[in-house]
Amino acid sequence: MKIYAPLPGKIETVFFEKNNMVSNHAILMTLESMKMYLPIFANATGVLVFTVRAGDTVVAGDVLAEIETEK
């Protein structure tokens, strides 16, 4: 499952690394946009197979992370 940026901004903090197990609703990262800090939550339980890095600039709709779930 892919997680998309809701707004343009800069990735402030990333709490998990690639290949980490994450739980549904865990806070994966924070996005700074318009002087606000937005938590980005996991939308599934599984293994994080892709994530952006702290300091990356994103636009709305960019893929921030991807979680591989068990089938």
N, CA and C of each residue as an Amber inpcrd file, in Angstrom:
protein
   213
   0.8420000  -1.1630000   0.0000000   0.0000000   0.0000000   0.0000000
   0.8950000   1.2370000   0.0000000   0.5620000   2.1720000  -0.8360000
   1.3490000   3.3940000  -0.9380000   0.7430000   4.4900000  -0.0690000
   1.6170000   5.3380000   0.4370000   1.2060000   6.4850000   1.2340000
   1.6540000   7.7310000   0.4850000   0.7160000   8.6420000   0.2570000
   0.9750000   9.8210000  -0.5720000   1.0250000  11.0950000   0.2680000
   1.7750000  12.0760000  -0.2110000   1.8600000  13.3760000   0.4550000
   0.5350000  14.1200000   0.2940000  -0.0660000  14.5710000   1.4020000
  -1.3250000  15.3090000   1.2980000  -1.1160000  16.7610000   0.8600000
   0.0620000  17.2970000   1.1350000   0.3940000  18.6950000   0.8390000
   1.8560000  18.7780000   0.4050000   2.2410000  19.8490000  -0.2760000
   3.6650000  20.0290000  -0.5670000   4.3990000  20.4210000   0.7140000
   5.6650000  20.0620000   0.8030000   6.4400000  20.4370000   1.9790000
   7.7600000  19.7130000   2.0400000   8.3220000  19.6990000   3.2430000
   9.6240000  19.0690000   3.4770000   9.4670000  17.9990000   4.5430000
  10.0870000  16.8500000   4.3150000  10.0560000  15.7760000   5.3040000
  10.9660000  16.1860000   6.4530000  10.3850000  16.3250000   7.6320000
  11.1330000  16.7940000   8.7990000  11.8290000  15.6300000   9.5080000
  11.0620000  14.5980000   9.8520000  11.5900000  13.4620000  10.6020000
  11.0140000  12.1750000  10.0290000  11.8540000  11.1400000   9.9260000
  11.3950000   9.8080000   9.5190000  11.6960000   8.8720000  10.6870000
  10.6810000   8.1610000  11.1640000  10.8150000   7.3390000  12.3620000
  11.1450000   5.8730000  12.0860000  10.9840000   5.4210000  10.8310000
  11.2630000   4.0320000  10.4790000  12.1850000   3.9950000   9.2700000
  12.9190000   2.8920000   9.1250000  13.7930000   2.6940000   7.9760000
  13.2160000   1.6040000   7.0850000  13.7550000   1.5380000   5.8750000
  13.3650000   0.4920000   4.9320000  13.5520000  -0.8720000   5.5910000
  12.6330000  -1.7740000   5.3200000  12.6020000  -3.1490000   5.8310000
  12.1680000  -3.2620000   7.2880000  11.7750000  -2.1610000   7.9210000
  11.2230000  -2.2280000   9.2750000   9.7690000  -2.6730000   9.2070000
   9.3370000  -3.3930000  10.2300000   7.9340000  -3.7660000  10.3690000
   7.1960000  -2.5820000  10.9850000   6.0540000  -2.2180000  10.4170000
   5.2530000  -1.1100000  10.9480000   3.8270000  -1.5850000  11.1980000
   3.1780000  -0.9470000  12.1440000   1.7920000  -1.2670000  12.4810000
   0.8620000  -0.2280000  11.8820000  -0.3540000  -0.6580000  11.5990000
  -1.3760000   0.2540000  11.0980000  -1.5230000   1.4270000  12.0650000
  -1.5860000   2.6250000  11.5370000  -1.7610000   3.8760000  12.2790000
  -0.5050000   4.3590000  13.0060000   0.6450000   3.6760000  12.8250000
   1.8980000   4.1700000  13.4160000   2.3170000   5.4460000  12.6880000
   2.9230000   6.3730000  13.4010000   3.4230000   7.5950000  12.7660000
   4.7490000   7.2620000  12.0890000   4.7750000   7.3700000  10.7600000
   5.9710000   7.0430000   9.9880000   6.9300000   8.2150000   9.8920000
   6.3740000   9.4260000   9.7690000   7.2050000  10.6070000   9.5490000
   6.3900000  11.8540000   9.8370000   7.0800000  12.9910000   9.8530000
   6.3920000  14.2760000   9.9360000   6.7400000  15.0950000   8.7020000
   5.7430000  15.7940000   8.2150000   5.8650000  16.6400000   7.0310000
   5.6490000  18.0860000   7.4610000   6.6120000  18.9470000   7.1520000
   6.4540000  20.3710000   7.4360000   5.8770000  21.0370000   6.2020000
   4.7250000  21.6710000   6.3720000   4.0570000  22.3460000   5.2670000
   3.3910000  23.6050000   5.8000000   3.7120000  24.7290000   5.2220000
   3.1260000  26.0130000   5.6230000   3.2750000  26.2570000   7.1270000
   4.4500000  25.9590000   7.6640000   4.7980000  26.1500000   9.0850000
   3.9880000  25.2580000  10.0230000   3.3830000  24.2030000   9.4790000
   2.6710000  23.2150000  10.2930000   3.4240000  21.8990000  10.1790000
   3.3660000  21.1010000  11.2280000   3.9630000  19.7740000  11.2080000
   2.8380000  18.7500000  11.1730000   2.7970000  17.9790000  10.0930000
   1.7290000  16.9990000   9.9030000   2.2740000  15.5920000  10.0950000
   1.6680000  14.7950000  10.9800000   2.0890000  13.4050000  11.0940000
   1.5800000  12.6180000   9.8850000   2.4170000  11.7360000   9.3810000
   2.0310000  10.8430000   8.2840000   1.9420000   9.4410000   8.8800000
   0.7570000   8.8470000   8.8060000   0.4880000   7.5680000   9.4490000
   0.5680000   6.4050000   8.4640000   0.9210000   5.2240000   8.9930000
   0.8600000   3.9910000   8.2100000  -0.6040000   3.6690000   7.9470000
  -0.8960000   3.1730000   6.7520000  -2.2730000   2.8200000   6.4110000
  -2.4880000   1.3080000   6.4000000  -1.4730000   0.5640000   6.8810000
  -1.5610000  -0.8940000   6.9340000  -0.4510000  -1.4160000   7.8400000
  -0.5700000  -2.6670000   8.2380000   0.5020000  -3.3390000   8.9700000
   1.3110000  -4.1380000   7.9670000   2.6300000  -4.0220000   8.0400000
   3.4830000  -4.7610000   7.1190000   4.9120000  -4.2630000   7.1600000
   5.6520000  -4.5780000   6.0990000   7.0670000  -4.2140000   6.0000000
   7.2020000  -2.9720000   5.1310000   7.9430000  -2.0090000   5.6210000
   8.1860000  -0.7660000   4.8890000   9.2140000  -1.0490000   3.7940000
   8.7800000  -0.9820000   2.5340000   9.6820000  -1.3230000   1.4250000
  10.2480000  -0.0970000   0.7240000   9.7180000   1.0820000   1.0180000
  10.2270000   2.3130000   0.4260000   9.8330000   3.4720000   1.3130000
  10.7430000   4.3960000   1.4850000  10.4060000   5.6100000   2.2210000
  11.2900000   6.7560000   1.7660000  10.7640000   7.9560000   1.8790000
  11.5650000   9.1510000   1.5990000  12.5190000   9.3550000   2.7740000
  13.4080000  10.3260000   2.6510000  14.3700000  10.6110000   3.7150000
  14.0950000  11.9850000   4.3210000  14.5290000  12.1660000   5.5510000
  14.4170000  13.4740000   6.1980000  15.1540000  14.4990000   5.3460000
  14.5220000  15.6420000   5.1420000  15.1110000  16.6970000   4.3280000
  14.6140000  16.7150000   2.9010000  13.9750000  15.6160000   2.4530000
  13.4340000  15.5720000   1.0880000  12.2780000  16.5610000   0.9460000
  12.2130000  17.2010000  -0.2100000  11.0960000  18.0850000  -0.5400000
  10.1120000  17.3050000  -1.4030000   8.8300000  17.4060000  -1.0800000
   7.8030000  16.6600000  -1.8090000   6.6860000  17.6020000  -2.2450000
   5.9450000  17.1750000  -3.2510000   4.7450000  17.8930000  -3.6800000
   3.5430000  17.0050000  -3.3770000   2.3680000  17.6000000  -3.3310000
   1.1490000  16.8360000  -3.0620000   1.0170000  15.7110000  -4.0770000
   0.7750000  14.5020000  -3.5870000   0.6110000  13.3510000  -4.4610000
   1.8560000  12.5010000  -4.6070000   3.0180000  12.9970000  -4.1570000
   4.2380000  12.1830000  -4.2120000   4.0890000  10.9770000  -3.2900000
   4.7010000   9.8620000  -3.6720000   4.7140000   8.6770000  -2.8150000
   5.7360000   8.9090000  -1.7050000   5.2800000   8.8280000  -0.4620000
   6.1620000   9.0130000   0.6870000   6.7080000   7.6940000   1.1980000
   5.8990000   6.6620000   1.1160000   6.2940000   5.3530000   1.6270000
   5.4250000   4.2920000   0.9720000   5.9290000   3.0560000   1.0410000
   5.1420000   1.9180000   0.5640000   5.2870000   0.7970000   1.5750000
   4.1570000   0.1960000   1.9150000   4.1220000  -0.8890000   2.8870000
   3.6690000  -2.1540000   2.1790000   4.4640000  -3.2040000   2.3400000
   4.1120000  -4.5040000   1.7610000   3.3820000  -5.3050000   2.8320000
   2.1600000  -5.6820000   2.5260000   1.3560000  -6.4390000   3.4790000
   1.3720000  -7.9080000   3.0970000   1.0500000  -8.7560000   4.0760000
   0.9380000 -10.1840000   3.7740000  -0.3000000 -10.4080000   2.9420000
  -0.2090000 -11.3320000   2.0270000  -1.3280000 -11.5920000   1.1230000
  -2.2390000 -12.6430000   1.6700000
